[in-house]
Amino acid sequence: MPHQDFLRRLPESDRSLRKRDRLQQRLHIDFWLLLLLLIISAGGLVVLFSASDQSMTTIKRQGIYFLIAYIAMFMVAQVPVHFMRRMAPWAYVVGVGLLIAVIFVGVGAKGAQRWLSLGGFRFQPSEFMKLAMPIAIAAYLGQRHLPPVFKHVFFTLVLVAIPVVLIIKQPDLGTSILVAASGLMVLFFAGLSWRYIFAAVAALLASLWPLWQFVLHDYQKKRVLTLLNPEADRLGAGWNIIQSKTAIGSGGVPGKGWLQGTQSHLDFLPEGHTDFIIAVLAEEFGLIGVLTLLGLYVLVVLRGLTIAIRAQESFGRLLAASLTLTFFVYVFVNVGMVSGLLPVVGVPLPLVSQGGTSIVTLMTGFGILMAIATERRKVIR
């Protein structure tokens, strides 16, 4: 009978769910988050194959980066959250120390000095700061009464400003925005009073002119002016934006088809395999492809916020929320600059653009999220 069948199947389903939950806890893996990341990574390789002119060398290199990144994510997920909190001040100090070392012994390229070379291996310390910053701020605020009072807000802003200024000096405006966002997100989720937010907005508006005059480099000013009027220098600074918008518009709703994009394959679109790769996606897979990718990103953000809400301690909750919203900022800034709504600041599209360090950094952040998710279950038991 149907009723008996229902009674017989329910315990099995319940046991299956408990078994899967125990397996995820033992492995310290969040199943839904892992599934979404695998789907985006696989789709990213498909788009990159076309954007790189069907270069198997590029795909193999990107595959190795993904392998390293997923291993890093799995290893970080095994680290207890309380150990991360204890190590947070040291991570911040080491990160700032490396940024200072870049000033004196850093390796330069294309007018910027952003890397350190150690035994023939080059790495970018500002990428490490994308993780060290939210961990340090979450550890500081998580040990205090929330919402934070003025002195705690002030000290937090000092902690955020030190590495951000050092990264701006490299210069690397895109990374400095992401590092600042990762720290300020923690402050926001700590329950920052709206009067502080309004005061910060007023201070930012008041500082625009000094920033323009004394902080921004000439090429950065040119990018802002190009945003306002890309046609003014259509063969120079405005070329990327004009070609990017042309590629996006030419794809229409269904797209021209995989490997059929003309803007990228005829070399009209610069940086099509890195920062501007979503223009290739839009041209070949159309509006449907773009909305599908953005939908997957939204699901990742929703899963990250769910983990943050379910976290049992302030440190885990603040850190998970900050990492998730920083991921959203990645996507927002990249899509904004490729579509001509924001200045070009050199931010890759997460898990799709070609790159090694940024992918490993992102996946390490997701490893922290999974550690927080499984830590919650351990507390309940």
C-alpha angles and dihedrals in degrees: 000000000000093000092052091047090054092051092048095049100044097072091047091052090047092050090048091053092048091048092051090047091052091048091052090048093050091050093039090229129139103218099206094045091048091049092052092048092050092051093050092045092051092047089048091057090051092053093042091053089061096038091053093052091257093301109172089190090062092046093049091049091048089048090055090049090052091048091052091044095051091047089051090049092051093047094048090048088063092058112102113244093230089057090054089052092051093049094045098098091048092049090053093048092047091048094051090044091055091049090053090048089056089063093057107029103013124135116243131213134166093000095309132100106206109129140077121210119215120175092336092310117115122205137171112234092199088069089059089051091060086072101029092055100058092040091053095045092045090050091049097047095035090066093054138071111274138256090048120242124229098274092051091048090049094049090047091053089051090052090051095045098053099065093033092058091047091052093047089055092058081053109245111137095171095055092042089056091051094047091048090048092051091056098039091049089062090051091049094051090047086073100265111194116250090235089064090048092051090046090051092050090050091048091049092051091048091051096051095093095047089046091052093047103040111015111037118079121230093256090051091052088050091055091054092048090047089055090057095046116007091170090067089077104017095161095044129028093358095053097090095050095044093050092043093053090045091054093047093048096045092058093066118184102316099029129226094276135263113309089005099099113125102191093058101034093048089051096245091124114067120209090015092152095048128028096359098045094116087066088060089049091050093049096049102032099026128207090323092060093046093049091048092054093044089048090055090050090051090052090052090052092047091050091049092050090048089055089049093051092049094048111115099211132056093236094055093042094051094043095048092048092048095049091048096049091044087057087053090051089053091057095040095051094045095047090043095053095043091051092047098251096110133032117268105262102161104255115154123224106257115258092349108067118079111261145112112208096044092051093049090048092050094048092047087056090052088050088058089050091053091048089055092047094052093040087062092057091048091055092051094053 
